[in-house]
Amino acid sequence: LTLEERLASYIVEGTKEGLIPDLDEALKTYAPLAIINGPLMAGMEEVGRLFNGNELIVAEVLQSAEVMKASVAHLEQFMEKEESSVKGKIILATVKGDVHDIGKNLVEIILSNNGYKIINLGIKVPPEQLIEAYRKEKADAIGLSGLLVKSAQQMVVTAQDLRSAGIDAPILVGGAALTRKFTKTRISPEYDGLVLYAKDAMDGLDIANKLVN
Ligand code: B1M
């Protein structure tokens, strides 16, 4: 197998044996984020495909997720960090009913490496918790992540609850569930106020920079 194929296969197989040396090898050629977005994401997509076809069970997908998390944790130290004063404060959450957090945590890493203070509320976060956190933190924006199809609808509900609570901060939305629906429009007509779709963590950073500066 080539190095790239091996990296993808650690994710698919859910094994860490040999992972770190291969990540270090890849770092000689690629930037950390390119390794994540390239071979590691390719592995995750294959996991999704196999899971969808009932060729993997949840426990195996969890192991793949573990390997992805370990990879991101190892690569994080090699990512570029902007030494700047705090540009803004952003609350991040995976929406109510959804446990997927690898993408959200990647967004946290990218934003915090680039001058943002992140309040990460974790997974399955109900609107009330976001409202409370926003009032306490006075954040510049709220970021919602979700991977399940039902999470797209939960985001609409969450955004509506935030607006009803008088919170008009910009909302950044992302996650695989949204891709098809949001790529063209970027701003969905279902939402009230400024809601922006980010296709990946770097896109999220670009949008945050535009919003806050
Ligand atoms: Co789940 N899962 N899963 N899963 N899982 C998917 C999403 C699924 C597509 C797999 C499939 O069937 N093909 C499917 C959803 C189908 C649907 O809704 N139509 C699915 C399912 C069905 C489920 C369960 C229901 C399975 C079950 O229990 N029967 C269950 C759901 C539980 C729940 O949420 N209530 C479940 C559980 C799990 C695990 C716990 C085993 C594990 C998650 C572990 C974890 O996150 N800690 C898991 C995993 C790993 C996946 C797949 C295989 C991989 C997701 C992932 O981490 N990708 C996934 C299939 C797939 O996506 N190919 C799948 C890597 C990650 C870096 O990408 O999160 O997309 P992603 O983030 C990207 C962008 O989307 C974007 O930036 C990142 C890249 O830079 N982004 C943002 C994300 N959030 C953003 C926020 C932003 C900006 C950008 O601003 C705020």
Residues whose N, C-alpha, C, O or C-beta is under 5 A from the ligand:
A	BS01	B1M	M44 E45 V47 G48 R49 F51 N52 V58 V61 L62 A65 G97 D98 V99 H100 D101 I102 G103 K104 V107 G143 L144 S145 G146 L147 L148 V149 K150 L172 V173 G174 G175 A176 A198 K199 D200 A201 G204
